[in-house]
Amino acid sequence: MSKTVAFAIHVLTSSGAVWALLAAIAAARYDWTAMFLWLGVALFVDAIDGPLARRAKVASVLPRWDGAILDFVIDYTTYVFLPGFALAQMDLMPTPLALLSGAVVVLTGAIYFGDTRMKAEDNCFNGFPVVWNVVVFHLAVFTPPAWFSFAVVMLLAVATFLPVKFVHPVRVERWRPLTLTVTAVWALATIAAVYFRMEPPLLVSVVLAVTIAYLSFVGIALQLTGGSAVK
């Protein structure tokens, strides 16, 4: 692959910073629907830039720029910091708990991104992979009682450091066709939820609940069944 193509992929990865900026502007205006829309765009870019980079062998063609570092900078902003800010400002729980939750999210997320063993050999994540954008999105859609939202945040923050596996939907090969199908259905449901301004109809809510349950626990299922999570 040419250096031009490799650099274009780096630009694609870096565009996540633009979507993060737009999400931050929306969050500053308390427009949570718009914030999740831009975070969704950033998530889509993050899902496709890795496979493209590996296919184009960007690391060897254009080693001056480190795609992994670019990913970390942008992912911390979109996966952790902005969701933490939203969690602290949304009306999901009383202010003291909201501020504490936001602080726990950004703190544990920062530590996680410094973990050199965040990925297992089978491409699963070791511990909760700080996808707080997904967590806060679902809390905003389902608006559970405040104590439940707080409990979810604390439990997942602790799970960041536990020897529990969470699946990478693309890179873990075992059950991958099913996992990718569920991920695609989940993505469509999230788009529908944003379209309905975070108040989706019952069918969309049910699809969201079922698919996110699968994605949350399939890694643990792989772990409990023994054997590798790859072919």
C-alpha positions as CSV (number, residue, x, y, z in Angstrom):
1,M,0.0,0.0,0.0
2,S,1.2,3.6,-0.7
3,K,2.1,6.1,1.9
4,T,-0.8,8.2,0.8
5,V,-3.3,5.5,1.6
6,A,-1.6,4.9,5.0
7,F,-1.7,8.5,5.8
8,A,-5.3,8.7,4.8
9,I,-6.1,6.0,7.3
10,H,-4.3,8.0,10.0
11,V,-6.4,11.0,9.1
12,L,-9.5,8.8,9.4
13,T,-8.4,7.7,12.9
14,S,-7.7,11.3,13.8
15,S,-11.1,12.4,12.6
16,G,-12.4,10.9,15.8
17,A,-11.1,14.1,17.5
18,V,-13.4,16.2,15.3
19,W,-16.4,14.0,16.3
20,A,-15.3,14.3,19.9
21,L,-15.2,18.1,19.6
22,L,-18.8,18.1,18.2
23,A,-19.9,15.8,21.0
24,A,-18.3,18.1,23.6
25,I,-20.1,21.1,22.1
26,A,-23.4,19.2,22.3
27,A,-22.7,18.2,25.9
28,A,-21.9,21.7,26.8
29,R,-25.4,22.6,25.6
30,Y,-26.9,19.7,27.4
31,D,-28.1,18.2,24.1
32,W,-27.5,14.6,25.0
33,T,-29.1,13.2,21.9
34,A,-26.6,15.1,19.7
35,M,-23.7,14.2,22.0
36,F,-24.5,10.5,21.6
37,L,-25.0,11.0,17.8
38,W,-21.4,12.3,17.5
39,L,-20.0,9.7,19.9
40,G,-21.7,7.1,17.7
41,V,-19.9,8.5,14.6
42,A,-16.6,8.3,16.5
43,L,-17.4,4.7,17.5
44,F,-18.1,3.8,13.9
45,V,-14.7,5.3,12.9
46,D,-13.0,3.4,15.7
47,A,-14.6,0.2,14.5
48,I,-13.3,0.4,10.9
49,D,-10.0,2.2,11.1
50,G,-8.2,-0.8,12.8
51,P,-9.1,-3.4,10.2
52,L,-8.2,-0.9,7.4
53,A,-4.9,-0.1,9.1
54,R,-4.0,-3.8,9.4
55,R,-5.0,-4.5,5.8
56,A,-2.9,-1.5,4.5
57,K,0.0,-2.5,6.9
58,V,0.1,1.1,8.0
59,A,2.6,0.4,10.9
60,S,5.2,-0.7,8.4
61,V,4.4,1.6,5.5
62,L,4.2,4.8,7.6
63,P,5.8,4.2,11.0
64,R,6.4,7.8,11.8
65,W,2.8,8.1,13.2
66,D,1.7,5.5,15.7
67,G,-1.9,4.6,15.1
68,A,-2.2,2.9,18.5
69,I,-1.3,6.2,20.3
70,L,-3.8,8.1,18.1
71,D,-6.4,5.6,19.1
72,F,-5.7,5.9,22.8
73,V,-5.9,9.7,22.7
74,I,-9.2,9.8,20.9
75,D,-10.7,6.7,22.7
76,Y,-10.1,8.2,26.1
77,T,-11.9,11.3,25.1
78,T,-14.9,9.6,23.4
79,Y,-15.1,6.4,25.5
80,V,-14.3,7.8,28.9
81,F,-14.0,11.6,29.4
82,L,-17.1,12.8,27.6
83,P,-19.4,10.0,29.0
84,G,-18.0,10.8,32.4
85,F,-18.9,14.5,31.9
86,A,-22.3,13.5,30.8
87,L,-22.8,11.2,33.7
88,A,-21.9,14.0,36.1
89,Q,-24.3,16.5,34.4
90,M,-27.3,14.3,33.4
91,D,-30.3,13.8,35.8
92,L,-29.7,10.1,36.2
93,M,-28.9,10.4,39.9
94,P,-28.6,13.1,42.6
95,T,-25.7,15.5,42.2
96,P,-23.3,14.1,44.8
97,L,-23.7,10.6,43.3
98,A,-23.5,11.9,39.7
99,L,-20.2,13.8,40.5
100,L,-18.8,10.8,42.2
101,S,-19.8,8.6,39.3
102,G,-18.2,10.9,36.8
103,A,-15.0,11.1,38.8
104,V,-14.8,7.3,39.1
105,V,-15.3,6.9,35.4
106,V,-12.5,9.3,34.3
107,L,-10.1,8.0,37.0
108,T,-10.5,4.3,36.3
109,G,-10.6,4.9,32.6
110,A,-7.3,6.7,32.7
111,I,-5.7,3.8,34.7
112,Y,-7.1,1.3,32.2
113,F,-5.6,3.0,29.2
114,G,-2.2,2.7,30.9
115,D,-2.6,-1.1,31.4
116,T,-0.2,-3.0,29.2
117,R,-2.2,-6.2,29.7
118,M,-5.7,-4.9,28.8
119,K,-5.9,-7.4,25.9
120,A,-5.7,-11.2,26.4
121,E,-4.0,-13.5,24.0
122,D,-7.4,-14.5,22.6
123,N,-8.2,-10.8,21.8
124,C,-10.7,-10.5,24.6
125,F,-10.4,-7.6,27.0
126,N,-9.1,-8.3,30.5
127,G,-11.6,-6.5,32.7
128,F,-14.3,-4.1,31.7
129,P,-12.9,-2.2,28.7
130,V,-14.2,1.2,29.8
131,V,-16.8,1.6,27.1
132,W,-18.5,4.2,29.2
133,N,-20.1,5.7,26.1
134,V,-22.1,2.6,25.7
135,V,-23.0,2.3,29.4
136,V,-24.1,5.9,29.8
137,F,-26.1,5.7,26.5
138,H,-28.1,2.8,27.8
139,L,-28.6,4.4,31.2
140,A,-29.9,7.5,29.4
141,V,-32.3,5.4,27.3
142,F,-33.6,3.2,30.1
143,T,-33.4,5.8,32.9
144,P,-33.4,3.2,35.8
145,P,-33.6,4.3,39.4
146,A,-30.7,6.4,40.6
147,W,-29.4,3.7,43.0
148,F,-29.3,1.2,40.1
149,S,-27.4,3.6,37.8
150,F,-24.9,4.3,40.6
151,A,-24.5,0.6,41.3
152,V,-23.9,-0.2,37.6
153,V,-21.2,2.5,37.4
154,M,-19.5,1.3,40.6
155,L,-19.7,-2.4,39.6
156,L,-18.2,-1.8,36.2
157,A,-15.5,0.4,37.6
158,V,-14.4,-2.4,39.9
159,A,-14.8,-4.9,37.0
160,T,-12.1,-2.9,35.1
161,F,-9.5,-4.5,37.4
162,L,-11.0,-8.0,37.7
163,P,-9.9,-11.1,35.8
164,V,-13.1,-11.1,33.8
165,K,-13.2,-11.2,30.0
166,F,-15.2,-9.0,27.7
167,V,-15.4,-9.8,24.0
168,H,-14.0,-7.7,21.2
169,P,-16.8,-8.0,18.6
170,V,-14.5,-8.0,15.6
171,R,-11.2,-9.6,16.7
172,V,-12.4,-12.6,18.8
173,E,-13.1,-15.4,16.4
174,R,-15.0,-17.9,18.5
175,W,-18.7,-17.3,18.0
176,R,-17.8,-14.4,15.8
177,P,-20.6,-14.7,13.2
178,L,-23.2,-14.6,16.0
179,T,-21.4,-11.8,17.8
180,L,-21.0,-9.7,14.7
181,T,-24.7,-10.2,13.9
182,V,-25.8,-9.2,17.4
183,T,-23.4,-6.2,17.2
184,A,-25.0,-5.1,13.9
185,V,-28.5,-5.4,15.3
186,W,-27.4,-3.5,18.4
187,A,-26.0,-0.7,16.3
188,L,-29.2,-0.4,14.3
189,A,-31.2,-0.2,17.6
190,T,-28.9,2.5,18.9
191,I,-29.5,4.5,15.7
192,A,-33.2,4.1,16.2
193,A,-32.9,5.2,19.8
194,V,-31.1,8.4,18.8
195,Y,-33.7,9.0,16.0
196,F,-36.4,8.9,18.7
197,R,-34.3,11.3,20.8
198,M,-33.5,8.7,23.5
199,E,-37.1,7.7,24.0
200,P,-37.5,4.8,21.6
201,P,-40.6,2.6,21.3
202,L,-40.8,-0.6,23.2
203,L,-39.6,-2.9,20.4
204,V,-36.4,-0.9,20.1
205,S,-35.9,-0.9,23.8
206,V,-36.3,-4.7,24.0
207,V,-33.8,-5.2,21.2
208,L,-31.3,-2.9,22.9
209,A,-31.7,-4.8,26.2
210,V,-31.3,-8.2,24.6
211,T,-28.3,-7.3,22.4
212,I,-26.4,-5.4,25.1
213,A,-26.9,-8.3,27.5
214,Y,-25.4,-10.7,25.0
215,L,-22.4,-8.4,24.3
216,S,-21.9,-7.8,28.0
217,F,-21.8,-11.5,29.0
218,V,-20.5,-13.4,25.9
219,G,-16.9,-12.8,27.0
220,I,-17.6,-14.4,30.4
221,A,-19.4,-17.3,28.6
222,L,-16.3,-17.9,26.5
223,Q,-14.2,-17.8,29.7
224,L,-16.4,-20.2,31.6
225,T,-16.7,-22.7,28.8
226,G,-12.9,-23.3,29.0
227,G,-11.0,-23.4,25.8
228,S,-9.7,-20.5,23.8
229,A,-11.8,-17.7,22.5
230,V,-10.2,-18.1,19.1
231,K,-10.4,-20.9,16.6
